[in-house]
Amino acid sequence: MQYTLNKIYSDYANVHQICREVLDVSNQSAIEAVLIGGSLLGMVRDGDFLPWDKDLDFAVFEADIEATLALESSYRKIGYECRVHHLGVRTPKELDAGLNLIFQITNLMKKCALEHCLIGGALLNLYRDKCLFAEIDTLGILINPKDDDHLDTLLKSLRILGEVSLSYSDEQVKSILLVSGQWRVNFFLYVCQEQGFGWRDLNCEHWFDRPLFPAQNYAIDDCCYFGPANIEAFLQARFGSNWQAKPVAKFSEGRTIGSMQLYKDEVMFDFIMHYVRGEKTYWFEPAANVISTKGFLPCSKQNTTAGEMLIPDFPEIFLEEHYPNWRVPVKTWDGAVDNPTIISSDKAMQEIIQTEDSQ
């Protein structure tokens, strides 16, 4: 049996309203979020956001990172789904804790008689390598509760392991987040519809042409985890034909926060964490980027079609460095931009973690 994956992204929606709503919350905490990326390009060149742009990009600098992350619960209360992404290398202690957490969740699910399976990088790591890859960020688990009571039983059990948050779609639970120690676990509800079998994550839907359950049990020493019905066919569809090849590490040491993503009404809002080191600014989006500090700073508040927001005083500097052909008008998205600011991820990390004379 082979799987075919159909990955569907959401359509563009009311980006102006979402932009204003998110910034109104962050402004209350005096967070200086600066318009960047394609969002800045459209606003400077065309006087508005690009009509095909599905996400909004704002830079947050180190002084405001913790305050920004602290707003996650506030955004959830007004209907946003949230993801926080880290990059870099986990310690052996953290990896052991992650593996133990998977086994704890597996035992908990078995007690609840709840059908489930791993679906993300952890599944690939455990099946291929019998251990977690040091650069793994979050854990992804697909669940198939029988009814709402079954789901409530799971939620009560998960709260023993850590802090639990829910995301909704059309007043139905779409996903669950568990934060336990240094780990974030995303639980997605299994969906069977005309387009296939799968789950919905933020602005992306994963649909397979064959059922993912019944799940299969796999052992590591005296512990176990669950994978989809046909695990190797699933891994090929999910990660590509070379899934069996262990990836080359991007980072030699260090770990830092990359972004906080918010999603609501088919619009993605990205707070992208920026690190100033000397005359350069580093960030991950998701690859490592670097341009001059002058591309972002100084900045000031300006009126736009989405209300007042912080914009670099000299946006042309950012746009010239990041998008060499930014002045050329286009009517539709023409594919990936040749971005000259992408550098080695490890080089960016090394600059970020070396904080001497940088604060």
C-alpha positions in Angstrom: 0.0 0.0 0.0 1.3 3.5 -0.9 0.1 6.9 0.3 -0.4 10.0 -1.8 -0.3 13.2 0.2 -2.3 16.3 -0.8 -1.1 19.3 1.1 -3.6 22.2 0.8 -2.9 25.8 2.0 -5.5 28.2 3.0 -6.8 31.0 0.8 -6.0 34.7 1.4 -8.6 36.5 3.6 -9.0 39.7 5.6 -5.4 40.5 6.3 -5.9 44.1 7.3 -8.3 43.2 10.1 -6.0 40.5 11.4 -3.0 42.7 11.3 -4.7 45.4 13.3 -6.1 43.0 15.9 -2.7 41.4 16.5 -0.8 44.7 16.7 -3.4 46.1 19.1 -2.6 43.4 21.6 1.2 43.6 21.2 1.0 47.5 21.4 -0.6 47.2 24.9 2.6 45.5 26.0 4.7 48.2 24.3 6.3 45.6 22.0 8.0 47.2 19.1 7.1 45.0 16.1 8.5 46.3 12.8 7.0 45.6 9.4 9.4 43.6 7.2 9.6 41.0 4.4 7.0 40.8 1.6 4.6 42.7 3.8 7.0 45.7 3.8 7.7 45.4 0.1 4.0 45.7 -0.8 3.4 48.5 1.6 6.3 50.6 0.3 6.1 49.8 -3.4 2.3 49.4 -3.9 0.9 51.2 -0.9 -0.8 48.1 0.5 -0.1 44.4 1.3 0.5 42.2 -1.7 -2.9 40.8 -2.6 -1.6 37.2 -2.9 0.4 37.4 0.4 -0.8 34.8 2.9 1.2 35.9 5.9 2.3 39.1 7.6 5.9 39.5 8.7 7.0 41.6 11.6 10.4 41.7 13.3 10.7 41.6 17.1 14.1 42.3 18.6 15.6 40.7 21.7 14.4 43.2 24.3 10.8 42.3 23.4 11.0 38.5 22.7 10.0 37.3 26.1 7.1 39.8 26.3 5.9 38.7 22.9 5.9 35.0 23.9 4.0 35.9 27.0 1.1 37.0 24.9 0.4 33.6 23.6 -2.5 33.0 26.0 -3.9 36.4 25.2 -4.0 35.6 21.5 -5.6 32.2 22.1 -8.4 33.8 24.1 -9.4 35.9 21.1 -9.4 32.9 18.7 -5.8 32.6 17.4 -3.9 29.3 17.0 -0.3 29.7 18.1 3.0 28.1 17.3 6.4 28.9 18.9 9.4 27.7 16.9 12.9 27.2 18.2 16.0 26.3 16.2 19.3 24.8 17.2 20.5 21.8 19.2 18.9 20.2 22.2 20.9 18.9 25.1 21.1 15.1 25.7 19.0 15.8 28.9 16.3 17.5 26.9 16.3 14.7 24.3 15.9 12.1 27.0 13.0 14.1 28.5 11.4 14.3 25.1 11.6 10.6 24.5 10.3 9.9 28.0 7.4 12.3 27.3 6.5 10.3 24.2 6.4 7.1 26.2 4.4 8.8 29.0 1.8 10.0 26.4 1.7 6.6 24.8 0.9 4.9 28.1 -1.7 7.6 28.9 -3.4 7.1 25.5 -3.5 3.3 26.1 -5.1 3.8 29.4 -7.7 6.1 27.8 -8.2 3.6 24.9 -7.6 6.4 22.5 -6.3 5.6 19.0 -3.3 7.7 18.2 0.1 7.8 16.3 3.1 10.0 15.9 3.1 11.9 12.6 6.0 14.4 12.6 9.8 14.4 12.9 9.8 12.3 16.0 8.1 9.4 14.2 10.8 9.6 11.5 13.6 9.8 14.1 12.3 6.9 16.2 11.6 4.6 13.3 14.8 5.3 11.3 17.3 6.0 14.1 15.7 4.7 17.4 16.4 8.1 19.0 15.4 11.7 18.6 17.4 14.0 16.3 19.2 16.7 18.3 17.6 19.5 16.2 14.0 18.4 16.7 11.7 21.2 17.9 8.2 20.0 18.6 6.3 16.7 18.8 3.3 15.9 16.6 0.6 13.3 17.5 -2.6 12.4 15.6 -5.5 11.4 17.8 -8.8 9.7 17.0 -11.2 10.2 19.9 -14.6 8.3 19.8 -16.6 11.3 21.0 -16.4 14.5 23.0 -16.4 12.6 26.3 -13.5 10.6 25.1 -11.7 13.8 24.3 -12.5 15.3 27.7 -11.0 12.3 29.4 -7.8 12.8 27.4 -7.6 16.5 28.3 -7.9 15.7 32.0 -5.1 13.2 31.7 -2.8 15.6 29.7 -3.1 18.3 32.3 -1.2 16.0 34.6 1.8 16.3 32.3 1.7 20.1 31.8 -0.2 23.1 30.5 -2.9 22.4 27.9 -4.4 24.8 25.3 -7.1 24.2 22.7 -7.5 25.6 19.2 -10.9 25.6 17.5 -12.3 25.7 13.9 -16.1 26.3 13.5 -16.5 25.9 17.2 -15.0 22.4 17.0 -11.7 21.4 18.6 -9.1 21.5 15.8 -5.9 20.8 17.8 -4.5 20.6 21.4 -1.2 22.0 22.6 0.7 20.4 25.6 3.6 22.3 27.1 5.6 20.0 29.3 9.0 21.3 30.4 11.1 22.3 27.4 8.7 20.4 25.0 5.7 21.5 23.0 3.4 18.7 21.8 0.8 19.3 19.1 -2.2 16.9 19.1 -4.2 17.0 15.8 -7.6 15.5 15.4 -8.0 12.8 12.8 -10.4 13.8 10.0 -12.0 11.6 7.4 -13.6 13.5 4.5 -14.1 13.3 0.8 -10.7 14.7 0.1 -9.0 11.9 2.2 -7.7 11.1 5.6 -5.6 13.4 7.6 -5.5 16.5 9.8 -5.5 20.3 9.8 -2.6 22.4 11.0 -2.7 26.2 11.1 -2.9 27.3 7.4 -2.1 23.8 6.0 -4.1 20.6 5.6 -2.5 17.2 5.2 -4.7 14.7 3.3 -3.7 11.1 2.4 -5.6 8.9 0.1 -5.6 5.9 2.5 -6.6 5.6 6.2 -3.8 6.2 8.8 -5.4 3.9 11.3 -5.3 1.3 12.8 -2.0 2.5 14.3 0.9 0.1 14.6 2.9 -0.5 17.7 6.7 -0.2 17.7 9.1 -1.0 20.5 12.3 0.7 21.7 13.8 -1.3 24.6 11.0 -1.8 27.1 8.9 1.1 25.8 6.7 1.6 22.8 5.2 4.3 20.5 2.6 4.1 17.7 2.9 4.9 14.0 0.4 5.1 11.1 -1.0 2.0 9.5 1.7 1.7 6.8 4.6 3.6 8.4 7.1 3.4 5.5 4.6 4.5 2.9 3.5 7.3 5.2 7.1 8.5 5.8 7.7 8.5 2.1 4.6 10.6 1.4 5.3 12.9 4.4 9.0 13.4 4.1 9.9 12.4 0.5 11.6 9.4 -1.1 14.9 10.0 0.7 13.4 9.8 4.2 15.7 6.9 5.1 18.8 9.2 4.8 19.8 10.8 8.1 20.0 14.6 7.6 23.2 16.5 8.0 23.1 18.6 11.1 22.6 22.4 10.5 23.8 23.5 13.9 26.9 22.6 16.0 25.7 24.2 19.2 23.2 26.7 20.6 19.4 27.0 20.5 17.3 30.0 20.1 13.7 31.2 19.4 12.9 31.6 15.7 9.4 32.9 15.6 5.9 32.9 17.0 3.2 32.3 14.4 -0.5 33.3 14.9 -3.3 32.0 12.7 -6.9 33.1 12.4 -9.5 33.4 9.7 -7.1 32.1 7.0 -4.4 34.7 7.8 -1.0 34.0 9.2 0.9 36.6 11.3 4.6 35.9 12.0 6.5 37.6 14.8 10.1 36.8 13.6 12.7 37.1 16.2 15.7 39.3 15.2 19.2 39.4 16.7 21.4 42.4 16.3 25.1 41.7 16.4 27.3 44.7 15.7 26.2 46.2 12.4 24.3 43.1 11.3 20.9 41.6 12.1 20.3 37.8 12.0 17.0 35.9 11.9 15.5 32.6 10.8 12.7 32.6 8.3 13.0 29.5 8.3 16.5 29.6 6.8 19.1 31.9 8.4 19.2 35.5 7.0 21.5 38.4 7.6 21.4 42.1 6.5 22.7 45.3 7.9 21.2 46.8 11.0 20.4 49.9 9.0 17.8 47.8 7.1 15.6 47.8 10.2 16.7 50.6 12.5 15.8 53.3 13.1 12.1 52.9 12.7 9.1 55.0 13.4 5.3 54.8 13.4 3.6 55.5 10.1 -0.1 55.4 8.9 -0.9 52.5 6.5 -4.0 50.8 5.0 -3.9 48.6 8.1 -3.5 51.5 10.6 -0.5 52.8 12.4 2.6 50.5 12.6 6.3 50.7 12.9 8.2 50.8 9.6 11.9 51.2 9.0 12.8 54.9 8.4 14.8 53.8 5.3 12.9 50.7 4.0 14.8 50.8 0.7 17.9 49.5 2.6 16.1 46.4 3.7 14.4 45.9 0.4 17.6 46.4 -1.7 19.5 43.9 0.5 16.8 41.3 0.8 14.9 41.6 -2.6 17.3 43.0 -5.3 14.5 43.2 -7.8 11.9 44.6 -5.4 11.1 47.7 -7.5 9.8 45.6 -10.4 6.0 45.5 -10.2 4.2 42.2 -10.5 0.5 41.3 -10.5 0.9 37.7 -9.2 3.3 35.8 -7.0 6.0 34.6 -9.4 7.6 31.9 -7.2 10.5 32.0 -4.7 12.6 35.1 -4.7 16.3 34.8 -5.2 17.3 35.9 -1.7 21.0 36.9 -1.3 20.8 37.3 2.4 20.5 33.6 3.2 23.6 32.3 5.0 24.7 29.2 6.9 22.4 28.4 9.8 25.3 27.5 12.0 27.1 30.7 11.2 24.0 32.7 12.2 23.6 30.7 15.4 27.2 31.2 16.4 26.8 35.0 16.0 23.6 35.0 18.0 24.9 33.0 21.0 28.0 35.1 21.2 26.5 37.9 23.1 29.6 39.9 24.2 29.3 43.6 23.3 26.0 42.9 21.5 23.4 44.0 24.1 
